[in-house]
Amino acid sequence: MTSATMTDAPSISSEKYEEKAFGFWIYLMSDAIIFALLFATYVVMLGNTAGGPTGKELFSLERAAGETTLLLLSSTTFGFASVALAASERSRVLLWLVVTLALGAGFLFLEYREFSGMIAQGAGPDRSGFLSSFFTLVGTHGLHVSIGTLCILVMIGQVLVKGLTTPVVSRLARLGLFWHFLDIVWVAIFSVVYLPGLL
Amino acid sequence: MDIFGRLTLDSLPFYSAIAASGAAATVLGALSVMAVITYFGAWRLVLFDWVSSIDHKKIGIMYIMLALVMLMRGFIDAAMMRSQQAIAYNNDGYLPPGHFDQIFSSHGTIMIFFMAMPFLSGLINLITPQQIGSRDVAFPFMNSVSLWLTTAGAGLVLISLVIGKFSTAGWTGYPPYSGAEYNPGVGVDYWLWAVLISGVGSTMSGINFLVTIIKCRAPGMYLFRMPLFTWTVFVTSVLMIFAFPALTVACCMLALDRTLGMHFFTNAMGGNMMNYINLFWLWGHPEVYILVLPAFGVFSEVVAAFSQKRLFGYISLVLATMAIGLLSFTVWLHHFFTMGSSADVNSFFGIMTTIIAVPTGVKVFDWLLTMYRGRIIFKPSMLYTIGFLVTFVIGGLSGVLLAMPPVDYLMHNTTFLIAHFHNMIIPGVLFGYLAGYMFWFPKAFGFKLNEKWGAWSFWCWIIGFYLAFMPLYVLGLMGMPRRMEHYDIAAWQPHLIIAAIGAFIILLGIVCLIVQLAVSIRDRKQALDLTGDPWNGRSLEWATSSPPAPYNFAVLPQVESVDAFWNMKERGVAYERPDHYVEIVLPKNTFIGAFIGGAVFVFGFAMVWYIWWLVILCLAAIVLALIVRASDDQSNITMPASTVQAIEDERFAQLAKAPRNEMGDEPGFVGEPVPEVST
């Protein structure tokens, strides 16, 4: 095969992007299984506190409410970015992405405070089976949010450098799926971890 | 804090002659491969045509090469175990217990994760896109990442032989024994990271294959026109996507227990080790079907081609495949009936396990009825298929026996179990993949494999299999536990000696496979496949040239029925040329996949040895590589119509010279339909 005669393909067909979106949905399903198993493990380990603190003693409704507010808001602002994307308004897309980024970072900051506070009072993940499963479940979600914020940062860069080209728009669409997915997982965390722990 | 973590010079295997020679063989093997590449001056070719390739056919071939290498390594482990047990009556044999434990752990790990999984991914990559009339998989770059992740995992298992030790906790790594308290060394970590890394690769492969099958089919290739191999790949992909996360979760939790002192599965502090066993088999049982279903697909293709008949019961085979896929998620508990669930729970899983034998039985009858009144041609792949049918049914029956919880309480952890699952996996998986390897080899390389040596390999494998594993059924009934390093019961030894002889005959089978490959390469000029259709095939992969052009199909085929290519030959349109060719968009080669694989390998190594700065460095490199790739909008190239025209001209010139039917002088060949060569 003579590669010298080949030329760069300018762009790929829209089918290709449909495939990517579909593949991304499948990935989300696979990721959902990971969270499902982490939730199952958490519920199984709920009573395994090994004499250590329980959720009731550790969780704070105010902080959980704060985290929830930030993340739900960030999902809304990403929605605004998608609306701006549909209207091809580059500066508005950028604005809402930056807002989303800030909210995501705020969420991560609150979660960091929560985790470091728990570890400081001797309730770290190595204290009991219950706390191992708590930190792993909530931490895995936090890791996803961190990756999501990194991706938002990269996409802000791409929008700045490349503009709203077809590949950039398709990437932003998939990032949106990812971000809203994390929101849904958080709602489950709030309902399964924090609410029953406090009520 | 040492910059090399817990890695010291004492980690090199100079403490034991056997371990040192294993390490030497690994290092020399790697060096000699490099020497051969250098001798032939082939580094450019290897790097730019293969390592960086994201062509699904080349990735498939590399997967199968990895699988064959790891088959050798896994078999050496098996041979060492069989010879140890044959002599270790009332003495220590030649392997100390710790070493013996590493060997059975690496044997299982290698055979499942680094032999069977790459072999499967290789065959799927090579064939599925062609069977559905596609030019590539849906995500060629992710395909390359999957390959190199699997290779990185295999690399970790191999390097554990040279630096440090491998796990002694068996291929399933049950805690609490695999936890840090009882196993503080690096062995379990090697196992963990090898399995985790390749598992992530497999999840991505599953997504890739599923999207390929759903989105990339040729016009007219409705789901119920897909060849059976593609159907089995479809179901296997679904299982991969939904089962592998369980392995990822179980392994991550064990890794967190070991490295961060968490208490998921520890003995005290609120750990629950039974949770690991549930999570592991939640993946582990579907995994059995992930491995076996594509082999069923291969058998379905082979049995139709060499019985010279249409596959019997196409719809029932598809439905049985789906039923098996569904049921495979409902039987995991039968791996640990003795854990002490209630009688009701155990009976539920016992009944489900028995039920899964029903769709499998349907398949066996479909294959038998395909052969019935067919004109059977005994090619090596057909021999493997017939050997499978007979042997697999025996294994299935012993499985139904084990599915009864009361019986399982007696048989649990005995060699009866070992005999049972080898009786399923050797014929059901390995014979299938070897049949596929011999069936599709001409498609990949353009010449056929030597049939005499292929037949010899089959006879050695099947005779060796019966000699090696039937005695283990007897030993299990006599109460011999699995994984015994030595024993003091005289009655066991004769059976173990017979089993060792069986292993030796299997070794001959492997030698035959190597000789077959060498002889076939030497004599390739006499066995060229010029038409691309060496077996008078039925599905679309035989419509391409052998080896296929980078784009597989210059013009996407129009599918009108099941057995699409057969139908095209009957209508006389199989070799029609279009008025003019158009340019074709292809993915551009990239080293990023291999780079990520390399970085992940170093990452795994650093995690094993607690070299934290290297862990961070590797993660940063991986993230950077992904960002670079995600910002690249020029990942495709266009092949101009003139190049396509030139490749196709050559193909049709070759076709014109070829015999009209490559199977024409085969004894017993029925001879229809003859491919029409229109130039």
Chai-1 contact restraints between the chains, C-beta under 6 A:
chainA,res_idxA,chainB,res_idxB,connection_type,confidence,min_distance_angstrom,max_distance_angstrom,comment,restraint_id
A,M1,B,P550,contact,1.0,0.0,6.0,A-B,restraint_1
A,T5,B,P640,contact,1.0,0.0,6.0,A-B,restraint_2
A,T5,B,T643,contact,1.0,0.0,6.0,A-B,restraint_3
A,M6,B,I637,contact,1.0,0.0,6.0,A-B,restraint_4
A,M6,B,M639,contact,1.0,0.0,6.0,A-B,restraint_5
A,T7,B,T638,contact,1.0,0.0,6.0,A-B,restraint_6
A,D8,B,Q634,contact,1.0,0.0,6.0,A-B,restraint_7
A,A9,B,V585,contact,1.0,0.0,6.0,A-B,restraint_8
A,A9,B,N636,contact,1.0,0.0,6.0,A-B,restraint_9
A,A9,B,I637,contact,1.0,0.0,6.0,A-B,restraint_10
A,A9,B,T638,contact,1.0,0.0,6.0,A-B,restraint_11
A,I12,B,N636,contact,1.0,0.0,6.0,A-B,restraint_12
A,E19,B,A138,contact,1.0,0.0,6.0,A-B,restraint_13
A,E19,B,V211,contact,1.0,0.0,6.0,A-B,restraint_14
A,E19,B,K215,contact,1.0,0.0,6.0,A-B,restraint_15
A,F22,B,V211,contact,1.0,0.0,6.0,A-B,restraint_16
A,G23,B,I207,contact,1.0,0.0,6.0,A-B,restraint_17
A,G23,B,V211,contact,1.0,0.0,6.0,A-B,restraint_18
A,I26,B,I207,contact,1.0,0.0,6.0,A-B,restraint_19
A,Y27,B,I207,contact,1.0,0.0,6.0,A-B,restraint_20
A,S30,B,T203,contact,1.0,0.0,6.0,A-B,restraint_21
A,S30,B,I241,contact,1.0,0.0,6.0,A-B,restraint_22
A,S30,B,P245,contact,1.0,0.0,6.0,A-B,restraint_23
A,I33,B,F242,contact,1.0,0.0,6.0,A-B,restraint_24
A,I33,B,P245,contact,1.0,0.0,6.0,A-B,restraint_25
A,I34,B,P245,contact,1.0,0.0,6.0,A-B,restraint_26
A,I34,B,V249,contact,1.0,0.0,6.0,A-B,restraint_27
A,L37,B,A246,contact,1.0,0.0,6.0,A-B,restraint_28
A,L37,B,V249,contact,1.0,0.0,6.0,A-B,restraint_29
A,V44,B,N275,contact,1.0,0.0,6.0,A-B,restraint_30
A,N48,B,G270,contact,1.0,0.0,6.0,A-B,restraint_31
A,A50,B,M269,contact,1.0,0.0,6.0,A-B,restraint_32
A,A50,B,G270,contact,1.0,0.0,6.0,A-B,restraint_33
A,P125,B,M262,contact,1.0,0.0,6.0,A-B,restraint_34
A,D126,B,G261,contact,1.0,0.0,6.0,A-B,restraint_35
A,D126,B,M262,contact,1.0,0.0,6.0,A-B,restraint_36
A,S128,B,M269,contact,1.0,0.0,6.0,A-B,restraint_37
A,S128,B,G270,contact,1.0,0.0,6.0,A-B,restraint_38
A,G129,B,H263,contact,1.0,0.0,6.0,A-B,restraint_39
A,G129,B,G270,contact,1.0,0.0,6.0,A-B,restraint_40
A,G129,B,G271,contact,1.0,0.0,6.0,A-B,restraint_41
A,F130,B,G270,contact,1.0,0.0,6.0,A-B,restraint_42
A,S132,B,M262,contact,1.0,0.0,6.0,A-B,restraint_43
A,S132,B,H263,contact,1.0,0.0,6.0,A-B,restraint_44
A,S132,B,F264,contact,1.0,0.0,6.0,A-B,restraint_45
A,V154,B,I627,contact,1.0,0.0,6.0,A-B,restraint_46
A,P167,B,D633,contact,1.0,0.0,6.0,A-B,restraint_47
